[in-house]
Amino acid sequence: MQQNRQLFRRLISQFLRHGGIMVGTLLAVGVASATDVLLIRQLQSVVDAMRAGASDQMVPTAGFMGMLQGWVDRFLPAQAGQVDLWVIPATILALAVLRMVSSFSGDYGAVWLSTRVQADLREQMFATIMRLPSRFFDTTTTSLTQSRVAFDASQVSQAGLNVLNVFVRDSVATIGYLVLLFSIDVKLALFCMATMPIIAIIVTLAGRRMRHLSKSSQQAVGELTSVLDESIAGQRVVKIFGGQDYEHARFVDVVKRNRQLAVKHAATSAMNSGIIMMLVGVTLSSVIYFALLRAQSGAITPGAFVAFMGALMAMQSPIKNLTKINEPLQRGLAAAESVFSLIDTPVEPDPGAAVPAKVAGNLTLQNVQFRYNTEDPDAPVALNNISLSIAAGETVALVGGSGGGKTTLLGLLPRFYDVTGGQILLDGVDVRDYQLLALRRQFALVSQDVILFNDTVAANIAYGDPQPDQARIEAAARAAYAHDFIMQMPQGYATPAGQNGSRFSGGQRQRLAIARALYKDAPILLLDEATSALDTESERQVQAALEVLMRNRTTIVIAHRLSTIESADRIVVMHGGQLVEAGSHAALLQQGGAYARLHESQTTRQPL
């Protein structure tokens, strides 16, 4: 319960950031509800005025209508009175105009607030996502995160505003109708209140179940998105390995779970509403009977009776909405819990204060240890006691079998992960003492899996530069041997790259990534198997571009093809998270150790 209150207060705080619009919207909604009550109130004046004016001129009616009229006269005796006829229609017209203006203002303000809060939440979530540590993405599926931004944020904003709207609109209406009922007949009004405690108990019990079902539904939607994302993204693997039936079974299972939760949610809501409306119906029928008795005794006028019954029947709708307010509230709170938990996820620690414009590029690893699962002291160690010094401008290649720790070591340098033991120094300063943005400004990365954004070629090359320089872009592209194929595109540098560079071949994407690294002109270059997925011709072109990129830069290369790193200043062999040997290509071959065995296995491998 305490958690619900905190979530609700935090949810309301998102709307209070736009307090003026919120107050104006709720005020308009309240005025619109109040006019409905006042219009019902006018029924008393209309009926009393009509019966007062017509009582002396009525002609007895024969047949069934005569019997009906006699019945009405028996229970609702007319009372004479003088009324200015123009006052009543003028009042009703004024109320109708006020209703129109307030209703429009309330609806417009509600849409504005809902979309604004939704945008605010999505901006906060995205800002957090951009600063989350790599460990978060290691343990959370992309589709689940997307679902939280796209689906849960909209649920929070819509549910939150709907709750406020319903609460204000229907509370004003209910209170107004109650005031009207008490002003007409206190005894009848008190009789109507007898069922309120029972309704409150039903609402509380139903709310708890709907909260649980709402959380389960959101998890099921995340699973649905995850299955879709994996099946569509991996459709070639699905087809080649005949996994259509398996993926279809997974999808059917998730869809079935979503449907079952939706049915349970609807059944709970319907049962809640149905029981409450039954209680209202019992109350209504009883009140009608006692109201007729009091009218027969002359305790209330015909107009008062009509107004009382009109208010009582009109009050059913706001009461029904108020009893169902728990449904969107619980759905909104469940979504809010998901949204705020993402917003509150700890971002990358950034305690450093050093902000160098450009470093020389000297790297020193001192007894570096690292494990991915930092919470379990018995978890396997990815890097163990790594000590390595790399001078500015030196090219060092990391080689070894898969799982040796090469990519992990590369990720520690720009602090994608922090070491769990030892330290990494850049120009003699611990990398944790640099501001993250300043530290990462010193690195450029070219990996096997090139990421290109669905933007122009020029924007991809100058990515991260708020004021791109076209001359620098073209110079970087020429140096990366990319200018010629770019100019062959219909729009040249303004050509959209497509989803992840879908318009370009693998070799072209690699050269665009190299052009991006050249444009950045960082002193330290990280190459993670940049040529391993290319054919011979593309590799030759990319290798030529890399040689340009590596000049006068501290370069760390991960390569499986040893032929591409023979000219490196130093080659470091890694195995099981440890450095097993290091030296030049010739020296390592002469030693006849791990590197020599790797080299021999590649040079003696027979072509298929």
LONU-265166 format. One record per residue (C-alpha): residue in one letter; chain; residue number from 0; x, y, z. Coordinates in steps of 0.25 Angstrom, whole numbers, plus 5000, padded with zeros to 4 digits. Each point is the difference from the previous one (the first is absolute). Example, Ala and Ser with C-alpha at 12.3 -4.5 7.8 and 13.67 -1.06 7.14 Angstrom:
2
   rest   kette    nr      x      y      z
      a       A     0   5049   4982   5031
      s       A     1   5006   5014   4998
END
This chain:
608
   rest   kette    nr      x      y      z
      m       A     0   5000   5000   5000
      q       A     1   5011   5010   5004
      q       A     2   5007   4996   4986
      n       A     3   4987   5003   4993
      r       A     4   4999   5014   5007
      q       A     5   5015   5003   4996
      l       A     6   4998   4996   4986
      f       A     7   4987   5008   4999
      r       A     8   5006   5013   5006
      r       A     9   5012   4998   4990
      l       A    10   4990   4998   4988
      i       A    11   4992   5013   5004
      s       A    12   5013   5007   5001
      q       A    13   5002   4998   4985
      f       A    14   4987   5008   4998
      l       A    15   5003   5010   5010
      r       A    16   5012   5004   4992
      h       A    17   4990   5007   4991
      g       A    18   4991   5005   5011
      g       A    19   4993   5011   4993
      i       A    20   4995   4991   4989
      m       A    21   4996   4990   5010
      v       A    22   4993   5009   5009
      g       A    23   4992   5006   4988
      t       A    24   4997   4987   4995
      l       A    25   4995   4994   5013
      l       A    26   4992   5013   5002
      a       A    27   4993   4999   4987
      v       A    28   4997   4985   5002
      g       A    29   4994   5004   5014
      v       A    30   4992   5011   4994
      a       A    31   4994   4991   4989
      s       A    32   4996   4990   5010
      a       A    33   4994   5011   5009
      t       A    34   4991   5005   4988
      d       A    35   4994   4986   4998
      v       A    36   4996   5001   5015
      l       A    37   4994   5014   4998
      l       A    38   4993   4995   4987
      i       A    39   4993   4989   5008
      r       A    40   4996   5010   5011
      q       A    41   4993   5008   4990
      l       A    42   4990   4988   4998
      q       A    43   4994   5004   5013
      s       A    44   4997   5014   4995
      v       A    45   4995   4995   4987
      v       A    46   4990   4990   5005
      d       A    47   4995   5008   5012
      a       A    48   4998   5012   4990
      m       A    49   4993   4991   4990
      r       A    50   4990   4994   5010
      a       A    51   4998   5013   5007
      g       A    52   4996   5006   4986
      a       A    53   4992   4989   4995
      s       A    54   4992   4995   5013
      d       A    55   4988   5009   4998
      q       A    56   4999   4997   4985
      m       A    57   5001   4985   4999
      v       A    58   4989   4993   4993
      p       A    59   4997   4985   5005
      t       A    60   5006   4990   4991
      a       A    61   4992   4987   4997
      g       A    62   5006   4986   4999
      f       A    63   5014   4995   5004
      m       A    64   5006   5014   4999
      g       A    65   4989   5005   5010
      m       A    66   5004   4989   5009
      l       A    67   5014   5004   4999
      q       A    68   4998   5014   5003
      g       A    69   4991   4997   5012
      w       A    70   5011   4991   5005
      v       A    71   5010   5012   4999
      d       A    72   4991   5010   5006
      r       A    73   4998   4990   5012
      f       A    74   5014   4999   5003
      l       A    75   5006   5014   4995
      p       A    76   4990   5010   5003
      a       A    77   5002   5013   4993
      q       A    78   5003   5013   5008
      a       A    79   4997   5014   4994
      g       A    80   5011   5010   4999
      q       A    81   5004   5012   4991
      v       A    82   5012   4999   4991
      d       A    83   5007   5009   4990
      l       A    84   5000   4991   4988
      w       A    85   5012   5006   4994
      v       A    86   5009   4997   5012
      i       A    87   5000   4985   4999
      p       A    88   5004   4999   4985
      a       A    89   5010   5011   5001
      t       A    90   5007   4993   5012
      i       A    91   5000   4987   4992
      l       A    92   5006   5007   4988
      a       A    93   5011   5006   5008
      l       A    94   5003   4987   5007
      a       A    95   5001   4993   4986
      v       A    96   5010   5010   4995
      l       A    97   5008   4999   5013
      r       A    98   5000   4985   4998
      m       A    99   5005   5001   4986
      v       A   100   5011   5009   5003
      s       A   101   5005   4993   5012
      s       A   102   4998   4986   4994
      f       A   103   5009   5005   4988
      s       A   104   5010   5006   5009
      g       A   105   5001   4987   5009
      d       A   106   5001   4991   4988
      y       A   107   5011   5008   4993
      g       A   108   5008   5002   5013
      a       A   109   4999   4985   5003
      v       A   110   5006   4996   4986
      w       A   111   5011   5011   5002
      l       A   112   5004   4995   5014
      s       A   113   4999   4986   4996
      t       A   114   5009   5001   4988
      r       A   115   5010   5010   5007
      v       A   116   5002   4991   5012
      q       A   117   5002   4988   4991
      a       A   118   5010   5007   4993
      d       A   119   5007   5004   5013
      l       A   120   5000   4986   5005
      r       A   121   5006   4995   4987
      e       A   122   5011   5011   5000
      q       A   123   5004   4996   5014
      m       A   124   5000   4985   4997
      f       A   125   5008   5003   4987
      a       A   126   5010   5009   5007
      t       A   127   5002   4989   5011
      i       A   128   5002   4989   4989
      m       A   129   5011   5008   4994
      r       A   130   5008   5000   5013
      l       A   131   4997   4986   5005
      p       A   132   5012   4991   5002
      s       A   133   5003   4989   4990
      r       A   134   4996   4990   5011
      f       A   135   4985   5004   4999
      f       A   136   5000   4997   4985
      d       A   137   5007   4986   5003
      t       A   138   4988   4996   5009
      t       A   139   4988   5007   4994
      t       A   140   4994   4997   4986
      t       A   141   4999   5012   4990
      s       A   142   4986   4996   4997
      l       A   143   4996   5002   5015
      t       A   144   5007   5013   5001
      q       A   145   4992   5005   4987
      s       A   146   4987   4995   5006
      r       A   147   5002   5008   5013
      v       A   148   5003   5013   4992
      a       A   149   4989   4998   4989
      f       A   150   4989   4993   5008
      d       A   151   5002   5002   5015
      a       A   152   5002   5015   4998
      s       A   153   4987   5002   4993
      q       A   154   4993   4992   5010
      v       A   155   5005   5008   5011
      s       A   156   4996   5014   4994
      q       A   157   4987   4995   4995
      a       A   158   4996   4993   5013
      g       A   159   5005   5011   5009
      l       A   160   4992   5011   4993
      n       A   161   4988   4991   4998
      v       A   162   5000   4998   5015
      l       A   163   5001   5015   5003
      n       A   164   4989   5003   4990
      v       A   165   4991   4989   5005
      f       A   166   5003   5004   5014
      v       A   167   4997   5015   4998
      r       A   168   4988   4998   4990
      d       A   169   4993   4989   5007
      s       A   170   5003   5005   5014
      v       A   171   4994   5014   4997
      a       A   172   4988   4993   4994
      t       A   173   4998   4990   5011
      i       A   174   5001   5011   5011
      g       A   175   4991   5009   4992
      y       A   176   4990   4990   4998
      l       A   177   5001   4996   5015
      v       A   178   4998   5015   5004
      l       A   179   4988   5001   4991
      l       A   180   4994   4987   5006
      f       A   181   5002   5005   5014
      s       A   182   4994   5014   4997
      i       A   183   4988   4993   4995
      d       A   184   4998   4989   5010
      v       A   185   5010   4997   5011
      k       A   186   4993   4987   5004
      l       A   187   5000   4994   4986
      a       A   188   5014   5005   4998
      l       A   189   5005   4993   5013
      f       A   190   4993   4987   4995
      c       A   191   5008   5001   4987
      m       A   192   5013   5000   5008
      a       A   193   4998   4986   5007
      t       A   194   5007   4992   4989
      m       A   195   5013   5009   5000
      p       A   196   5008   4992   5010
      i       A   197   4997   4987   4992
      i       A   198   5005   5006   4987
      a       A   199   5013   5005   5006
      i       A   200   5003   4986   5005
      i       A   201   4998   4994   4986
      v       A   202   5008   5011   4993
      t       A   203   5012   4997   5010
      l       A   204   5000   4985   4997
      a       A   205   4998   5002   4985
      g       A   206   5012   5010   5000
      r       A   207   5010   4990   5006
      r       A   208   4997   4990   4989
      m       A   209   5000   5010   4989
      r       A   210   5014   5005   5004
      h       A   211   5005   4986   5000
      l       A   212   4994   4997   4986
      s       A   213   5005   5013   4995
      k       A   214   5015   4997   5004
      s       A   215   4998   4986   4993
      s       A   216   4995   5006   4988
      q       A   217   5011   5010   4998
      q       A   218   5010   4988   5002
      a       A   219   4993   4992   4989
      v       A   220   5000   5012   4991
      g       A   221   5015   5001   5001
      e       A   222   5001   4985   4997
      l       A   223   4992   5001   4988
      t       A   224   5008   5012   4995
      s       A   225   5013   4991   5003
      v       A   226   4995   4988   4992
      l       A   227   4996   5009   4989
      d       A   228   5013   5008   5000
      e       A   229   5009   4987   5000
      s       A   230   4991   4993   4989
      i       A   231   5000   5011   4991
      a       A   232   5015   5004   5002
      g       A   233   5004   4986   4999
      q       A   234   4991   4996   4988
      r       A   235   5011   4994   4992
      v       A   236   5005   4991   5011
      v       A   237   4986   4996   5003
      k       A   238   4998   4996   4985
      i       A   239   5013   4993   4998
      f       A   240   4999   4992   5012
      g       A   241   4985   4997   4999
      g       A   242   4996   5007   5012
      q       A   243   4987   5005   4995
      d       A   244   4991   4991   5008
      y       A   245   5008   5002   5013
      e       A   246   4999   5015   4999
      h       A   247   4986   4999   4997
      a       A   248   4997   4991   5012
      r       A   249   5008   5011   5009
      f       A   250   4992   5011   4994
      v       A   251   4986   4992   5002
      d       A   252   5004   4998   5014
      v       A   253   5003   5014   5003
      v       A   254   4987   5005   4993
      k       A   255   4992   4990   5008
      r       A   256   5006   5005   5013
      n       A   257   4997   5015   4995
      r       A   258   4985   4996   4997
      q       A   259   4998   4992   5013
      l       A   260   5005   5012   5008
      a       A   261   4991   5010   4992
      v       A   262   4988   4991   5002
      k       A   263   5003   4999   5015
      h       A   264   5002   5015   5001
      a       A   265   4987   5002   4993
      a       A   266   4992   4990   5008
      t       A   267   5005   5006   5013
      s       A   268   4996   5014   4995
      a       A   269   4987   4995   4995
      m       A   270   4997   4993   5013
      n       A   271   5004   5012   5008
      s       A   272   4991   5010   4992
      g       A   273   4989   4990   4999
      i       A   274   4998   4998   5015
      i       A   275   5001   5014   5003
      m       A   276   4990   5004   4990
      m       A   277   4991   4989   5006
      l       A   278   5001   5007   5013
      v       A   279   4997   5013   4993
      g       A   280   4987   4994   4994
      v       A   281   4995   4994   5013
      t       A   282   5002   5014   5006
      l       A   283   4993   5007   4989
      s       A   284   4988   4991   5000
      s       A   285   4998   5001   5015
      v       A   286   5002   5015   4999
      i       A   287   4990   5002   4989
      y       A   288   4990   4992   5009
      f       A   289   5002   5009   5012
      a       A   290   5001   5013   4991
      l       A   291   4986   4997   4995
      l       A   292   4995   4998   5014
      r       A   293   5005   5013   5004
      a       A   294   4995   5007   4988
      q       A   295   4986   4994   5003
      s       A   296   5001   5006   5014
      g       A   297   5004   5014   4994
      a       A   298   5014   5000   5006
      i       A   299   5006   5003   4986
      t       A   300   4994   5008   4988
      p       A   301   4999   4993   4986
      g       A   302   5012   5008   4995
      a       A   303   5008   4996   5012
      f       A   304   4997   4986   4998
      v       A   305   5004   5000   4985
      a       A   306   5013   5007   5004
      f       A   307   5003   4990   5011
      m       A   308   4998   4988   4991
      g       A   309   5007   5007   4989
      a       A   310   5012   5003   5009
      l       A   311   5000   4986   5006
      m       A   312   5000   4993   4986
      a       A   313   5010   5010   4994
      m       A   314   5009   4997   5012
      q       A   315   5001   4986   4996
      s       A   316   5010   5003   4989
      p       A   317   5010   5008   5008
      i       A   318   4999   4990   5011
      k       A   319   5003   4989   4990
      n       A   320   5012   5007   4995
      l       A   321   5005   5003   5014
      t       A   322   4999   4985   5003
      k       A   323   5008   4996   4988
      i       A   324   5010   5011   5002
      n       A   325   5009   4989   5007
      e       A   326   5002   4993   4987
      p       A   327   5007   5011   4993
      l       A   328   5007   5004   5012
      q       A   329   5006   4986   5003
      r       A   330   5004   4999   4985
      g       A   331   5006   5013   5001
      l       A   332   5007   4997   5013
      a       A   333   5006   4987   4994
      a       A   334   5005   5007   4988
      a       A   335   5005   5011   5009
      e       A   336   5008   4990   5008
      s       A   337   5006   4995   4987
      v       A   338   5003   5014   4995
      f       A   339   5006   5006   5012
      s       A   340   5008   4988   5003
      l       A   341   5007   5002   4987
      i       A   342   5002   5015   5002
      d       A   343   5006   4997   5014
      t       A   344   5009   4989   4995
      p       A   345   5014   5004   5004
      v       A   346   5008   5007   4989
      e       A   347   5015   4998   4997
      p       A   348   5008   5005   5011
      d       A   349   5007   5013   4996
      p       A   350   5008   5005   5012
      g       A   351   5012   5005   4992
      a       A   352   5004   5014   4998
      a       A   353   5012   5000   4990
      v       A   354   4995   5006   4987
      p       A   355   5012   5000   4990
      a       A   356   4999   5005   4986
      k       A   357   5008   4989   4994
      v       A   358   5009   4990   5007
      a       A   359   5014   4994   4995
      g       A   360   4994   4986   5000
      n       A   361   5009   4993   5010
      l       A   362   4992   4988   5006
      t       A   363   5004   4992   5012
      l       A   364   4993   4988   5006
      q       A   365   5004   4996   5014
      n       A   366   4995   4987   5005
      v       A   367   4987   5001   4994
      q       A   368   4989   4991   5004
      f       A   369   4986   4999   4995
      r       A   370   4987   4991   5002
      y       A   371   4987   5003   4993
      n       A   372   4992   4996   5012
      t       A   373   5005   5009   5011
      e       A   374   4989   4995   5010
      d       A   375   5005   4986   5001
      p       A   376   5014   4999   5005
      d       A   377   5001   4985   4994
      a       A   378   4996   5005   4986
      p       A   379   5011   4997   4990
      v       A   380   5011   5010   4997
      a       A   381   5000   5006   4986
      l       A   382   5014   5007   5002
      n       A   383   5010   4995   5010
      n       A   384   5012   5009   5004
      i       A   385   5002   5007   4987
      s       A   386   5012   5009   5000
      l       A   387   5004   5007   4987
      s       A   388   5006   5013   4995
      i       A   389   4997   5006   4987
      a       A   390   5008   5012   4996
      a       A   391   4994   5012   4992
      g       A   392   5000   4997   4985
      e       A   393   5002   4985   5002
      t       A   394   4992   4990   4993
      v       A   395   4997   4988   5009
      a       A   396   4992   4988   4995
      l       A   397   4992   4990   5009
      v       A   398   4999   4986   4995
      g       A   399   4995   4987   5005
      g       A   400   4988   4990   5000
      s       A   401   4986   5004   5003
      g       A   402   4997   5003   5014
      g       A   403   5014   5005   5003
      g       A   404   4996   5013   5005
      k       A   405   5004   5009   4988
      t       A   406   4987   5007   4998
      t       A   407   4998   5002   5015
      l       A   408   5014   5006   5002
      l       A   409   4996   5010   4988
      g       A   410   4987   5004   5007
      l       A   411   5007   5003   5013
      l       A   412   5009   5011   4993
      p       A   413   4988   5010   4998
      r       A   414   4993   4995   5012
      f       A   415   4989   4993   4994
      y       A   416   5002   4992   5012
      d       A   417   5009   5003   5013
      v       A   418   5011   4991   5005
      t       A   419   4997   4992   5012
      g       A   420   5014   5000   5004
      g       A   421   5013   5007   4996
      q       A   422   5000   5013   4992
      i       A   423   5001   5005   4986
      l       A   424   5008   5013   4998
      l       A   425   4999   5009   4988
      d       A   426   5012   5010   4999
      g       A   427   5003   4996   5015
      v       A   428   4986   5003   5005
      d       A   429   4990   4990   5004
      v       A   430   4989   4999   4989
      r       A   431   4989   5001   5012
      d       A   432   5006   5014   5003
      y       A   433   4996   5005   4986
      q       A   434   4986   5005   4997
      l       A   435   4993   4990   4992
      l       A   436   4998   5009   4988
      a       A   437   5014   5005   5000
      l       A   438   5006   4986   5001
      r       A   439   4992   4994   4989
      r       A   440   5003   5012   4991
      q       A   441   5014   4995   5000
      f       A   442   4996   4986   4993
      a       A   443   4995   4996   4986
      l       A   444   4994   4987   4998
      v       A   445   4998   4991   4987
      s       A   446   4994   4987   5003
      q       A   447   4996   4988   4992
      d       A   448   4985   5003   5002
      v       A   449   4999   5014   4994
      i       A   450   4989   5009   5005
      l       A   451   4995   5010   4990
      f       A   452   4988   5009   5004
      n       A   453   4988   5002   4991
      d       A   454   5005   5014   4996
      t       A   455   5008   5006   4988
      v       A   456   5014   4995   4997
      a       A   457   5006   5013   5004
      a       A   458   4993   4999   5014
      n       A   459   5005   4986   5002
      i       A   460   5014   5005   4997
      a       A   461   4999   5012   5009
      y       A   462   4992   4993   5011
      g       A   463   5001   5007   5013
      d       A   464   5005   5013   4994
      p       A   465   4989   5011   5003
      q       A   466   5006   5009   4989
      p       A   467   5005   4990   4989
      d       A   468   5010   5005   4990
      q       A   469   4997   4995   4986
      a       A   470   5015   5002   4995
      r       A   471   5005   4991   5012
      i       A   472   4989   4990   4997
      e       A   473   5004   4999   4985
      a       A   474   5015   5000   5004
      a       A   475   4997   4988   5010
      a       A   476   4992   4993   4990
      r       A   477   5012   5001   4990
      a       A   478   5010   4995   5010
      a       A   479   4991   4988   5002
      y       A   480   4998   4997   4986
      a       A   481   4985   5003   5001
      h       A   482   4999   5013   4992
      d       A   483   4998   4993   4986
      f       A   484   4989   4990   5004
      i       A   485   4993   5012   5008
      m       A   486   5000   5009   4987
      q       A   487   4994   4988   4992
      m       A   488   4988   5001   5009
      p       A   489   4988   5008   4995
      q       A   490   5001   5011   5011
      g       A   491   5015   4999   5003
      y       A   492   5003   5003   5014
      a       A   493   4985   5003   5002
      t       A   494   4996   4986   4997
      p       A   495   4993   4993   5012
      a       A   496   5008   4988   5005
      g       A   497   4987   4992   5003
      q       A   498   4997   4991   5012
      n       A   499   5014   4997   5005
      g       A   500   5007   5004   4987
      s       A   501   4991   4990   4992
      r       A   502   5003   5007   4987
      f       A   503   5015   4997   5000
      s       A   504   5008   4987   5000
      g       A   505   5008   4995   5011
      g       A   506   5013   5006   4995
      q       A   507   4994   5013   4998
      r       A   508   4994   5001   5014
      q       A   509   5014   4997   5005
      r       A   510   5006   5011   4992
      l       A   511   4989   5010   5005
      a       A   512   5003   4995   5014
      i       A   513   5015   5003   4998
      a       A   514   4996   5014   4994
      r       A   515   4992   5003   5013
      a       A   516   5013   4996   5008
      l       A   517   5008   5009   4991
      y       A   518   4991   5012   5001
      k       A   519   5000   4998   5016
      d       A   520   5015   5001   4999
      a       A   521   5002   4993   5014
      p       A   522   5014   4997   5005
      i       A   523   4996   4985   5004
      l       A   524   4994   4991   4990
      l       A   525   4993   4987   5004
      l       A   526   4999   4990   4988
      d       A   527   4991   4988   5004
      e       A   528   5001   4989   4988
      a       A   529   4997   5011   4990
      t       A   530   5003   4992   4988
      s       A   531   4996   4985   5005
      a       A   532   4987   5000   4993
      l       A   533   5005   5005   4986
      d       A   534   5004   4994   4987
      t       A   535   5014   5001   4995
      e       A   536   4997   5012   4991
      s       A   537   4993   5007   5010
      e       A   538   5010   4997   5011
      r       A   539   5011   5005   4991
      q       A   540   4993   5014   4999
      v       A   541   4996   5001   5014
      q       A   542   5014   4996   5005
      a       A   543   5006   5011   4991
      a       A   544   4990   5010   5007
      l       A   545   5004   4995   5013
      e       A   546   5015   5002   4998
      v       A   547   4996   5015   4997
      l       A   548   4992   5000   5013
      m       A   549   5010   4994   5009
      r       A   550   5011   5010   4997
      n       A   551   5005   5008   5012
      r       A   552   4990   4993   5009
      t       A   553   5001   4991   5011
      t       A   554   4993   4988   4994
      i       A   555   4994   4987   5007
      v       A   556   4996   4989   4990
      i       A   557   4992   4988   5002
      a       A   558   5002   4990   4988
      h       A   559   4997   4986   4997
      r       A   560   5008   5001   4987
      l       A   561   5014   5000   5004
      s       A   562   5004   5005   4986
      t       A   563   4994   5013   5003
      i       A   564   5008   5004   5012
      e       A   565   5014   4994   4997
      s       A   566   5005   5015   4999
      a       A   567   4995   5003   5014
      d       A   568   5011   5006   5009
      r       A   569   4996   4990   5010
      i       A   570   4991   4987   5001
      v       A   571   4994   4996   5013
      v       A   572   4994   4986   5001
      m       A   573   4989   4998   5010
      h       A   574   4994   4987   5005
      g       A   575   4990   4998   5011
      g       A   576   5000   5014   5004
      q       A   577   5015   5001   5002
      l       A   578   5012   5005   4991
      v       A   579   5008   4988   4996
      e       A   580   5011   5006   4992
      a       A   581   5003   5013   4992
      g       A   582   5010   5005   4990
      s       A   583   5002   5003   4985
      h       A   584   4995   4991   4989
      a       A   585   5014   4994   4997
      a       A   586   5003   4999   5015
      l       A   587   4988   4992   5003
      l       A   588   5002   4991   4989
      q       A   589   5014   4997   5004
      q       A   590   4995   4997   5014
      g       A   591   4991   4989   4995
      g       A   592   4989   5002   5010
      a       A   593   4985   5003   5000
      y       A   594   5002   5010   4989
      a       A   595   5008   4991   4991
      r       A   596   4989   4989   5001
      l       A   597   4989   5010   4997
      h       A   598   5008   5005   4988
      e       A   599   5003   4986   4995
      s       A   600   4986   4996   5001
      q       A   601   4995   5011   4991
      t       A   602   5012   4999   4990
      t       A   603   4998   4985   4998
      r       A   604   4985   5000   5000
      q       A   605   4995   4995   4986
      p       A   606   4990   5007   4992
      l       A   607   4986   4994   4999
END
